[in-house]
Amino acid sequence: MHFYKARTRLGIINPLIHQKDLNVGVEDAPDAILTKEFLLNFDNPQVSEFTFSKPEDIDKTKYFGVLSSELSEFKDLINKTLGTRETQVIIGGDNSITFSSLLAVLERVGDPNKVGYIQFDSHGEVNMYKTSLSKNFHGMYIRPFLDSFDVAKIKSLINLKLKASNILFIGNLELDREEKIYFEKSKFKNINKEDLTKNRNKVLKELEDFVKTFEYLHINFDIDVFSSKEVLATGIPGVEGFMMDEVSDLLKIVSSHPKLSLDLAEVNPSKKGGRKTISVAQKVLETFLNH
């Protein structure tokens, strides 16, 4: 394993929807999750680090210039340091880290048709800048990989696009109005809690088939895919999300892929329930990486 500590909340420059704060503390999650004791669970793990600028230290007129530059720098760090037989595992920080992570994967693989992308999340994260209610990039980071994007500095970083058919969302998605329209238009696959409860065997088979389709698989795991009864210390806790025992089989199926990379994001250790949320995040990583 090659773990990357991505200390960032640069994807959050405004308060979250229905929240009053900027999710301060989410940048501390990599250190809280990847403790010395936890890393002992893995054979000779490598650890690299990248600390993003804090949004309050940036002139807002220069924000996207700084963001695009640092996302690109982090992508370069990943691909310069990742060994040929190492697995890329990135721990955030806010979920904008997936932009760099997926960009690094596509650059290495070279052919986007060979890459499958699975997003465990309670949000779609496919807004354009103009359609975003919060104007926070952590709710837009996947859209530039699908089609055009309305921030030139971000758009210019991407040369390889993913097809909608290469993407699977897992979670009870809370979508903005424009996201709902885009989801219907794109016909994204989505596994939600009701699907898993009513048609578990069918859903597991469909997931197995999706996983087997691609030569390479990238996973984005936002901790808010869980119910607030399971995970509370995150930006916007999920109301109707999953419990750990409901997703364990999904994690094992996904982790069976021979060429896999993973992000885990949106844990905020400073919030109420931080200790339990960190424990859940560590359990997710162990299930993915030791299966």
C-alpha positions in Angstrom: 0.0 0.0 0.0 1.1 3.6 -0.7 -0.9 5.9 1.5 -1.2 9.6 0.6 -2.2 12.1 3.3 -4.1 14.8 1.6 -4.5 17.5 4.2 -7.1 19.8 2.6 -10.4 21.6 2.9 -9.5 23.7 -0.2 -12.6 22.4 -1.9 -14.8 24.2 0.7 -14.8 28.0 0.5 -18.4 28.6 1.6 -20.5 27.1 4.4 -22.0 23.7 3.5 -25.6 23.5 2.5 -27.8 23.7 5.6 -24.6 24.2 7.7 -23.1 27.3 9.3 -19.4 26.4 9.2 -16.7 25.5 6.7 -16.1 22.0 8.0 -12.9 23.2 9.7 -11.0 20.1 10.9 -11.6 17.8 8.0 -8.0 18.5 6.9 -6.8 16.7 10.0 -8.4 13.4 9.1 -5.4 11.8 7.4 -3.3 12.0 10.5 -6.1 10.9 12.7 -6.9 7.8 10.5 -3.4 6.8 9.5 -1.9 6.3 13.0 1.3 4.3 13.6 -0.8 1.6 15.2 -3.2 1.4 12.2 -0.5 1.2 9.7 0.8 -1.9 11.4 -2.1 -3.7 9.8 -0.3 -3.5 6.4 2.9 -5.0 5.1 5.5 -2.3 4.6 3.2 0.6 3.8 4.6 3.7 2.2 3.3 7.1 3.3 3.5 10.4 1.3 2.0 13.7 2.3 0.6 16.8 0.6 -0.7 19.8 2.4 -3.0 22.1 0.5 -3.5 25.9 1.1 -6.2 26.9 3.5 -9.1 28.7 1.7 -9.1 31.6 4.1 -5.4 32.4 3.1 -6.3 32.8 -0.6 -7.6 35.9 -2.4 -11.0 34.7 -3.6 -10.3 36.2 -7.1 -7.3 33.9 -7.4 -9.1 30.8 -5.8 -9.4 28.7 -8.9 -5.9 29.4 -10.0 -4.6 28.2 -6.7 -7.0 25.2 -6.6 -6.1 24.0 -10.1 -2.4 24.4 -9.5 -2.4 22.4 -6.2 -4.7 19.7 -7.6 -2.3 19.3 -10.4 0.8 19.3 -8.1 -0.8 16.6 -6.0 -1.6 14.5 -9.1 2.1 14.8 -10.1 3.2 13.8 -6.6 1.1 10.6 -6.8 2.4 9.5 -10.1 6.0 10.4 -9.3 6.1 8.5 -6.1 3.8 5.5 -6.7 5.8 2.3 -7.2 4.9 -0.1 -10.0 3.6 -2.7 -7.6 2.0 -0.3 -5.1 -1.7 0.4 -4.5 -2.7 4.1 -4.5 -4.7 4.9 -1.4 -5.5 8.6 -0.7 -6.9 9.8 2.6 -8.5 13.3 2.8 -9.5 15.9 3.6 -12.5 17.1 1.7 -13.7 15.1 -1.3 -12.0 17.4 -3.9 -9.0 15.1 -3.4 -10.7 12.7 -5.8 -10.0 15.1 -8.7 -6.3 14.6 -8.3 -6.6 11.0 -7.5 -8.7 10.1 -10.6 -6.6 12.4 -12.8 -3.5 10.4 -11.7 -5.2 7.1 -12.5 -6.3 8.2 -15.9 -2.9 9.5 -16.7 -1.3 6.2 -15.8 -3.8 3.9 -17.5 -4.0 6.1 -20.6 -7.3 4.7 -21.9 -10.4 5.9 -19.9 -12.5 3.1 -21.4 -10.5 0.7 -19.3 -11.3 2.5 -16.0 -14.4 1.9 -13.9 -15.3 4.4 -11.2 -17.4 3.7 -8.1 -18.5 6.4 -5.8 -19.8 5.6 -2.3 -21.6 8.8 -1.3 -24.8 10.4 -0.2 -24.3 13.2 -2.8 -23.8 13.2 -6.6 -20.9 15.8 -6.8 -21.7 16.4 -10.5 -22.7 20.1 -10.4 -21.4 22.7 -12.8 -20.1 25.8 -11.1 -23.1 27.8 -12.3 -25.6 25.2 -11.0 -24.0 24.7 -7.6 -25.9 26.2 -4.6 -22.8 26.3 -2.3 -20.2 27.1 -5.0 -17.9 24.6 -3.2 -15.7 22.5 -5.5 -16.1 19.4 -3.4 -19.6 19.2 -4.9 -18.3 19.5 -8.5 -15.1 17.4 -8.8 -16.6 14.6 -11.0 -18.3 16.7 -13.5 -15.1 17.8 -15.4 -14.3 14.2 -16.1 -17.7 13.7 -17.9 -18.2 16.6 -20.2 -17.4 20.3 -20.5 -17.0 22.3 -17.3 -17.5 26.0 -16.7 -14.3 26.8 -14.9 -11.5 27.1 -17.5 -8.6 26.5 -15.2 -10.1 23.2 -14.0 -11.3 22.2 -17.4 -7.8 22.6 -18.9 -6.4 19.9 -16.6 -8.4 17.1 -18.0 -7.6 15.4 -21.4 -9.3 12.1 -20.8 -13.0 11.8 -20.2 -15.1 9.0 -18.6 -18.3 7.6 -20.1 -21.4 7.7 -17.9 -21.6 3.9 -18.3 -18.2 3.6 -16.6 -19.6 5.1 -13.4 -21.6 3.5 -10.5 -22.9 5.5 -7.6 -23.6 3.6 -4.3 -25.6 5.5 -1.7 -28.9 7.2 -1.0 -28.2 10.3 -3.1 -29.4 13.7 -2.1 -29.3 15.6 -5.4 -29.7 19.2 -6.3 -32.4 20.0 -8.9 -29.8 20.4 -11.7 -28.0 17.2 -10.6 -31.3 15.3 -10.8 -31.7 16.4 -14.4 -28.1 15.5 -15.3 -28.5 12.1 -13.6 -31.6 11.3 -15.6 -30.0 12.5 -18.8 -26.8 10.5 -18.2 -28.6 7.3 -17.0 -26.0 6.7 -14.2 -26.2 3.4 -12.4 -27.0 3.8 -8.7 -27.3 1.3 -5.9 -29.3 2.7 -2.9 -30.4 1.3 0.4 -33.8 0.2 -0.8 -32.2 -1.7 -3.7 -29.9 -3.5 -1.4 -32.7 -4.4 1.1 -35.3 -5.6 -1.4 -33.0 -7.2 -4.1 -29.7 -8.0 -2.3 -28.7 -11.0 -4.4 -29.5 -9.2 -7.6 -27.7 -6.1 -6.6 -24.6 -8.0 -5.5 -24.5 -9.9 -8.9 -24.9 -6.6 -10.8 -22.0 -5.1 -8.8 -19.8 -8.2 -9.5 -20.6 -7.8 -13.2 -19.7 -4.1 -13.1 -16.4 -4.7 -11.3 -15.4 -7.4 -13.8 -16.0 -5.2 -16.8 -13.0 -2.9 -16.3 -9.3 -3.5 -16.4 -8.8 -0.9 -13.6 -11.1 0.2 -10.8 -11.0 3.5 -8.9 -13.1 3.9 -5.7 -14.1 7.1 -4.1 -15.5 6.5 -0.6 -17.1 9.5 1.1 -17.7 8.6 4.7 -21.1 10.4 4.6 -22.5 7.4 2.7 -23.2 6.0 6.1 -26.2 6.9 8.3 -25.7 9.5 10.9 -26.4 6.6 13.4 -23.1 5.1 12.2 -21.1 8.2 11.3 -21.6 11.6 12.7 -18.3 13.4 12.4 -18.5 14.6 8.7 -19.5 17.7 6.8 -23.2 16.7 6.1 -24.1 13.6 8.0 -26.4 11.2 6.0 -29.9 10.8 7.3 -30.9 7.7 5.5 -27.5 6.2 4.8 -26.1 2.8 5.1 -24.9 0.9 8.2 -21.6 -0.9 8.1 -23.1 -4.4 8.0 -25.2 -3.4 5.0 -22.2 -2.5 2.9 -19.6 -5.0 4.0 -20.5 -7.4 1.2 -20.3 -4.5 -1.4 -16.8 -3.6 -0.1 -15.6 -7.2 -0.4 -16.8 -7.5 -4.0 -15.2 -4.3 -5.0 -11.9 -5.1 -3.2 -11.6 -8.3 -5.2 -10.5 -6.4 -8.3 -6.8 -7.0 -9.0 -6.1 -3.4 -10.1 -7.6 -1.0 -7.6 -7.1 2.5 -6.2 -9.0 4.1 -3.4 -9.9 7.5 -1.9 -11.5 8.0 1.5 -12.7 11.5 2.4 -14.9 13.8 4.5 -14.0 12.5 8.0 -13.8 15.4 10.5 -12.1 14.3 13.7 -12.9 17.5 15.5 -16.7 17.0 15.3 -19.0 15.2 17.7 -18.6 11.4 17.2 -15.1 11.8 15.8 -13.6 8.8 17.5 -16.3 6.4 16.3 -16.2 7.9 12.8 -12.4 7.4 12.6 -12.9 3.8 13.7 -15.5 3.2 11.0 -13.1 4.8 8.4 -10.3 2.5 9.5 -12.6 -0.5 9.3 -13.6 0.5 5.7 -9.9 0.7 4.7 -9.1 -2.7 6.3 -12.0 -4.3 4.5 -11.0 -2.9 1.2 -7.3 -3.4 1.5 -6.9 -6.7 3.4 -9.6 -8.7 1.7 
